[in-house]
Amino acid sequence: MKIVLYGGTFDPVHEEHVKLVRGALKELAPDKLIVLPSFVPPHKADATVCWEHRFNMAKLAFSFDERVEVSDYEILRGGNSYTYLTVEHFRELYPDDESFFLIGGDSFFSFDTWRHPEIIAEKAGIVVVSRGEFTEKLITCNAAFEKKYGYKAKILSFTGDGTTSTYIRYCLMLGCAAENVPEKVLEYIKEHELYKGDEKFEYVKQRLKEKRRYHTAGVIECALNINGQVGLDRDKVITAALLHDVAKYTSLQEFPEFTVPEDMPASVVHAFLGEYIARTVLGITDEDVLSAIKYHTTGRPNMSSLEKVIYTADLLERNRNYFGVNKLRKAVEEDFEKGFRECIVQGYKHLKQSLQAGGVYYLTELACEYYENN
């Protein structure tokens, strides 16, 4: 018998998860494909709903084929959902069967950082599903995998798109329509009122237009992805990203005590007013978070790591489609510090070329000069 294991947070499960399973069923033709919602995933510590809901959503999403079984093994085991323990368990359960473990391309790139990857690679053949833009990188990674583990991982012909549970979660928390979620799962989410944000999310939801809320969800997602390289406190990253545009549509008349700095272009005011609102209305006291909100549009010399992350995420989140954005995304993915500097320089050049009303704010000029020369 042929067994395929597929683990994940599924927070929430989405259509790309379903398509991935369908692709694996077609190409691998297993007798059984076991979906394993995790309990506490070590690489994704920001799961937002309890395991019962994630397990139930997975059962709804994967009910289309009798060969698919949603297992509560990792949930009942508790603790961190280390894959090597799961693979060992099912190898013992099916000792005479051919076993495979299914992962995404991004997980494959970090496979060597997992707990005991050698056990996983020995106990189950690795099967990889890529996203289209990762194909070339996958080939290189697979050559290194073969050299280390003695065989090549099987790369499925199915390639997924950029759908992520992270983006869907924050869209839902900001009151946006969730795209690419199975209808039964979406009904379950609504019925159980899942993915409700706290008072800060509610404030942003009431203040921003829908298009800007999608942007905000994208900035949170992008900032968290970048933070994989930087390693900052996740709560600080999420808070700064959530509130970076909180004043985008706010009239200055609403806050007469706020003074606009001299010679500030209108396009910059929302960032400084946003810092004021975060501090005085929402009670944010973390100065690093507040400065990340304040300087996310202008930049400044000698920015903090959090300021850099939010500035960069604002420029590169998934909904941005200006010329050159994919090149900047690739640069940041390869080396955040170098990519950030390129974002600063290219952003300044774009402002100069666009002849923006009010001119370029002096802090942006100073930031460009600083990061070109240091």
C-alpha positions as CSV (number, residue, x, y, z in Angstrom):
1,M,0.0,0.0,0.0
2,K,1.1,3.5,-0.7
3,I,0.7,6.2,2.0
4,V,1.1,10.0,1.7
5,L,1.3,12.2,4.7
6,Y,0.4,15.9,4.4
7,G,0.7,18.1,7.5
8,G,0.0,21.8,8.1
9,T,-1.6,24.4,10.3
10,F,-4.7,24.8,8.0
11,D,-5.5,28.1,9.7
12,P,-7.7,28.2,7.7
13,V,-7.7,25.6,5.0
14,H,-8.0,27.1,1.5
15,E,-8.5,26.0,-2.1
16,E,-4.8,25.7,-2.8
17,H,-4.6,23.1,0.0
18,V,-7.4,21.2,-1.7
19,K,-5.8,21.5,-5.2
20,L,-2.5,20.3,-3.8
21,V,-4.2,17.2,-2.4
22,R,-6.0,16.6,-5.7
23,G,-2.8,16.9,-7.5
24,A,-1.0,14.4,-5.2
25,L,-3.9,11.9,-5.6
26,K,-3.6,12.1,-9.3
27,E,0.2,11.9,-9.7
28,L,1.1,9.6,-6.8
29,A,-2.0,7.4,-6.9
30,P,-1.8,6.6,-3.2
31,D,-4.1,4.1,-1.4
32,K,-4.4,6.6,1.4
33,L,-3.5,10.3,1.9
34,I,-3.5,11.4,5.5
35,V,-4.0,15.0,6.3
36,L,-2.5,16.0,9.6
37,P,-3.6,19.3,11.2
38,S,-0.9,20.3,13.7
39,F,-1.3,21.0,17.4
40,V,1.4,23.7,18.0
41,P,3.5,24.1,14.9
42,P,7.0,25.2,15.8
43,H,7.5,27.3,12.7
44,K,4.0,29.0,12.8
45,A,3.5,30.2,16.3
46,D,0.7,32.7,15.3
47,A,-2.1,30.2,14.8
48,T,-5.3,32.1,15.7
49,V,-8.0,29.5,16.2
50,C,-8.0,26.4,18.4
51,W,-7.2,22.9,17.0
52,E,-10.8,21.7,17.1
53,H,-11.9,24.3,14.5
54,R,-8.9,23.7,12.3
55,F,-9.5,20.0,12.4
56,N,-13.2,20.4,11.6
57,M,-12.4,22.8,8.7
58,A,-10.0,20.3,7.3
59,K,-12.6,17.5,7.5
60,L,-15.0,19.7,5.5
61,A,-12.5,20.7,2.9
62,F,-11.0,17.2,2.2
63,S,-14.2,15.2,2.2
64,F,-14.3,14.9,-1.6
65,D,-12.3,11.6,-1.9
66,E,-12.6,8.5,0.3
67,R,-8.8,8.0,0.1
68,V,-8.3,11.1,2.1
69,E,-8.3,10.8,5.9
70,V,-8.0,13.7,8.2
71,S,-6.1,12.5,11.2
72,D,-6.1,13.9,14.8
73,Y,-2.7,12.2,15.6
74,E,-0.7,15.4,16.0
75,I,-3.5,17.1,17.9
76,L,-3.9,14.2,20.4
77,R,-0.2,13.9,20.8
78,G,0.0,17.5,21.9
79,G,3.1,19.6,22.2
80,N,5.1,20.8,19.2
81,S,4.2,19.1,15.9
82,Y,7.6,17.9,15.0
83,T,7.4,16.1,11.6
84,Y,10.0,13.4,12.4
85,L,7.8,12.1,15.2
86,T,4.8,12.0,12.9
87,V,6.7,10.2,10.2
88,E,8.1,7.6,12.7
89,H,4.6,7.0,14.1
90,F,3.1,6.2,10.7
91,R,6.1,4.2,9.6
92,E,5.5,2.0,12.7
93,L,1.8,1.9,11.9
94,Y,2.4,0.9,8.3
95,P,5.8,-0.8,8.4
96,D,5.4,-2.7,5.1
97,D,4.0,0.2,3.1
98,E,5.6,2.8,0.9
99,S,5.4,6.2,2.6
100,F,5.7,9.7,1.3
101,F,5.7,13.1,3.0
102,L,4.2,16.0,1.1
103,I,5.5,19.6,1.6
104,G,5.4,22.9,-0.2
105,G,8.4,24.4,-2.0
106,D,9.0,27.1,0.7
107,S,9.1,24.4,3.3
108,F,11.5,22.4,1.2
109,F,14.0,25.3,1.1
110,S,14.2,25.3,4.9
111,F,14.0,21.5,5.3
112,D,17.5,21.2,6.8
113,T,16.4,23.5,9.7
114,W,13.7,21.1,10.8
115,R,14.1,18.8,13.8
116,H,15.9,15.7,12.6
117,P,15.4,16.1,8.8
118,E,17.5,13.0,8.3
119,I,14.9,10.8,10.0
120,I,12.1,12.3,7.9
121,A,14.0,11.8,4.6
122,E,14.8,8.2,5.6
123,K,11.4,7.2,6.8
124,A,9.4,8.8,4.0
125,G,10.1,9.9,0.5
126,I,9.9,13.6,0.2
127,V,7.4,15.0,-2.3
128,V,7.4,18.7,-3.1
129,V,4.8,21.0,-4.6
130,S,6.2,24.3,-5.9
131,R,4.8,27.7,-6.6
132,G,5.6,28.7,-10.1
133,E,8.2,31.4,-9.2
134,F,10.2,28.9,-7.2
135,T,10.8,26.3,-9.9
136,E,14.4,27.2,-10.7
137,K,15.3,27.5,-7.0
138,L,13.7,24.1,-6.4
139,I,15.9,22.4,-8.9
140,T,19.0,23.8,-7.2
141,C,17.7,22.8,-3.8
142,N,16.8,19.3,-5.0
143,A,20.4,18.8,-6.2
144,A,21.7,19.7,-2.7
145,F,19.0,17.4,-1.1
146,E,20.1,14.5,-3.3
147,K,23.7,15.0,-2.3
148,K,22.9,15.0,1.4
149,Y,20.1,12.4,1.6
150,G,20.9,10.1,-1.3
151,Y,17.9,10.6,-3.5
152,K,16.0,13.4,-5.2
153,A,12.7,14.6,-3.8
154,K,9.8,14.1,-6.2
155,I,8.5,17.4,-7.5
156,L,4.9,17.3,-8.6
157,S,3.9,18.9,-11.9
158,F,1.1,20.8,-10.1
159,T,2.3,24.3,-9.1
160,G,0.4,26.3,-6.6
161,D,-0.3,30.0,-6.6
162,G,0.4,32.6,-3.9
163,T,-2.6,31.9,-1.7
164,T,-1.6,31.8,2.0
165,S,-3.6,31.2,5.1
166,T,-1.8,34.1,6.7
167,Y,-3.2,36.6,4.2
168,I,-6.7,35.0,4.4
169,R,-6.7,35.2,8.2
170,Y,-5.9,38.9,8.2
171,C,-8.4,39.7,5.5
172,L,-11.1,38.1,7.6
173,M,-9.9,39.9,10.7
174,L,-10.2,43.2,8.8
175,G,-13.6,42.5,7.5
176,C,-12.7,41.7,3.9
177,A,-14.2,39.0,1.8
178,A,-12.1,35.8,2.0
179,E,-11.0,34.6,-1.4
180,N,-10.0,31.1,-2.3
181,V,-11.7,29.4,0.6
182,P,-13.9,26.4,0.1
183,E,-17.6,27.3,0.5
184,K,-18.2,24.8,3.3
185,V,-15.2,26.2,5.2
186,L,-16.3,29.7,4.8
187,E,-19.7,28.8,6.1
188,Y,-18.1,27.1,9.1
189,I,-16.0,30.3,9.8
190,K,-19.1,32.5,9.7
191,E,-21.1,30.1,11.8
192,H,-18.5,30.0,14.6
193,E,-17.5,33.6,14.2
194,L,-13.8,32.7,13.7
195,Y,-11.0,35.2,12.9
196,K,-12.3,38.1,14.8
197,G,-9.6,40.7,15.5
198,D,-9.2,42.7,18.7
199,E,-10.1,46.3,19.3
200,K,-7.2,47.5,17.2
201,F,-8.4,45.5,14.2
202,E,-11.9,46.8,14.8
203,Y,-10.7,50.4,14.8
204,V,-8.8,49.9,11.5
205,K,-11.8,48.1,10.0
206,Q,-14.0,51.0,10.8
207,R,-11.5,53.6,9.5
208,L,-10.2,52.2,6.2
209,K,-11.9,51.6,2.9
210,E,-12.0,48.0,1.8
211,K,-9.2,48.3,-0.8
212,R,-6.9,49.8,1.9
213,R,-7.8,46.9,4.3
214,Y,-6.7,44.4,1.7
215,H,-3.5,46.3,1.5
216,T,-3.1,46.3,5.2
217,A,-3.6,42.5,5.3
218,G,-1.0,42.2,2.6
219,V,1.5,44.4,4.6
220,I,1.0,42.2,7.7
221,E,1.6,39.1,5.6
222,C,4.6,40.5,3.9
223,A,6.1,41.9,7.1
224,L,5.8,38.5,8.8
225,N,7.5,36.8,5.8
226,I,10.4,39.3,6.0
227,N,10.6,38.8,9.7
228,G,11.6,35.2,9.0
229,Q,15.0,36.8,8.1
230,V,15.0,39.4,10.8
231,G,13.6,37.6,13.9
232,L,11.8,40.5,15.6
233,D,8.9,40.1,18.1
234,R,5.9,38.9,16.0
235,D,3.4,40.9,18.0
236,K,5.3,44.1,17.4
237,V,5.5,43.4,13.7
238,I,1.8,42.7,13.4
239,T,0.8,45.8,15.4
240,A,3.0,48.1,13.4
241,A,1.8,46.6,10.1
242,L,-1.8,46.7,11.2
243,L,-1.7,50.4,12.2
244,H,0.7,51.8,9.5
245,D,-2.2,53.3,7.5
246,V,-4.7,53.8,10.3
247,A,-4.9,57.6,9.5
248,K,-5.1,57.2,5.7
249,Y,-8.6,58.7,5.4
250,T,-8.7,60.7,8.6
251,S,-9.3,64.4,8.5
252,L,-7.0,66.7,10.4
253,Q,-10.0,68.5,11.7
254,E,-10.8,65.4,13.8
255,F,-7.5,65.9,15.7
256,P,-7.0,69.6,16.0
257,E,-4.4,69.2,18.6
258,F,-2.1,67.4,16.1
259,T,0.3,69.7,14.4
260,V,1.5,69.0,10.9
261,P,5.2,69.4,10.6
262,E,6.3,72.3,8.4
263,D,6.7,71.7,4.6
264,M,5.3,68.2,4.9
265,P,3.7,66.9,1.6
266,A,0.1,65.8,1.9
267,S,1.0,62.2,1.0
268,V,3.1,61.9,4.1
269,V,0.8,63.4,6.7
270,H,-1.1,60.1,7.3
271,A,2.0,58.4,8.6
272,F,2.7,61.0,11.3
273,L,-0.9,61.3,12.2
274,G,-1.2,57.5,12.3
275,E,1.6,57.5,14.9
276,Y,-0.3,60.1,16.9
277,I,-3.6,58.1,16.8
278,A,-1.8,54.8,17.7
279,R,-0.3,56.6,20.7
280,T,-3.2,58.7,22.0
281,V,-6.3,56.8,20.8
282,L,-5.2,53.1,20.8
283,G,-2.8,53.3,23.7
284,I,0.3,52.0,21.9
285,T,3.3,52.7,24.1
286,D,6.1,50.8,22.4
287,E,8.3,53.5,20.8
288,D,9.7,51.1,18.2
289,V,6.2,50.3,17.0
290,L,5.2,53.9,17.0
291,S,8.3,55.0,15.0
292,A,7.7,52.2,12.5
293,I,4.2,53.6,11.8
294,K,5.6,57.2,11.7
295,Y,8.3,56.6,9.2
296,H,6.8,53.9,7.0
297,T,6.3,56.4,4.1
298,T,9.3,58.6,4.4
299,G,12.0,56.4,5.8
300,R,14.8,58.2,7.6
301,P,18.6,57.7,8.2
302,N,19.6,54.9,10.5
303,M,16.2,53.2,10.7
304,S,15.5,50.5,13.3
305,S,15.0,46.9,12.1
306,L,11.2,47.2,12.7
307,E,11.1,50.5,10.7
308,K,12.8,48.8,7.8
309,V,10.5,45.8,7.9
310,I,7.3,47.9,7.8
311,Y,8.7,50.3,5.2
312,T,9.6,47.4,2.9
313,A,6.4,45.5,3.4
314,D,4.4,48.6,2.6
315,L,6.2,48.8,-0.8
316,L,6.2,45.1,-1.7
317,E,3.0,43.5,-0.3
318,R,1.1,41.2,-2.7
319,N,-1.4,43.9,-3.9
320,R,1.4,46.1,-5.3
321,N,1.8,45.8,-9.0
322,Y,4.0,48.7,-10.1
323,F,6.8,48.3,-12.6
324,G,9.9,46.7,-10.9
325,V,8.1,45.4,-7.8
326,N,8.9,41.7,-8.6
327,K,12.6,42.6,-8.9
328,L,12.5,44.3,-5.5
329,R,10.7,41.3,-4.0
330,K,13.3,39.0,-5.2
331,A,16.1,41.2,-3.9
332,V,14.5,41.3,-0.4
333,E,13.9,37.5,-0.4
334,E,17.6,36.9,-1.2
335,D,19.0,39.4,1.3
336,F,16.7,41.7,3.3
337,E,19.3,44.4,4.1
338,K,20.4,44.8,0.5
339,G,16.9,44.6,-0.7
340,F,15.7,47.2,1.8
341,R,18.4,49.6,0.6
342,E,17.3,49.0,-3.0
343,C,13.7,49.8,-1.9
344,I,14.8,53.1,-0.3
345,V,16.8,54.2,-3.4
346,Q,14.2,53.1,-5.9
347,G,11.4,54.7,-3.9
348,Y,13.2,58.0,-3.8
349,K,13.8,57.9,-7.6
350,H,10.2,57.1,-8.2
351,L,9.1,60.1,-6.1
352,K,11.5,62.4,-7.9
353,Q,10.3,61.2,-11.4
354,S,6.6,61.5,-10.5
355,L,6.9,65.1,-9.5
356,Q,4.7,64.5,-6.6
357,A,2.6,67.4,-5.4
358,G,4.4,69.1,-2.5
359,G,7.8,67.6,-3.5
360,V,9.8,64.9,-1.7
361,Y,10.0,65.2,2.0
362,Y,13.4,66.0,3.4
363,L,13.6,62.8,5.5
364,T,13.2,60.7,2.3
365,E,16.1,62.5,0.7
366,L,18.2,62.0,3.8
367,A,17.3,58.3,4.0
368,C,18.3,57.8,0.3
369,E,21.6,59.6,0.8
370,Y,22.3,57.7,4.1
371,Y,21.6,54.2,2.6
372,E,23.5,54.9,-0.6
373,N,26.6,55.9,1.2
374,N,26.6,53.6,4.3
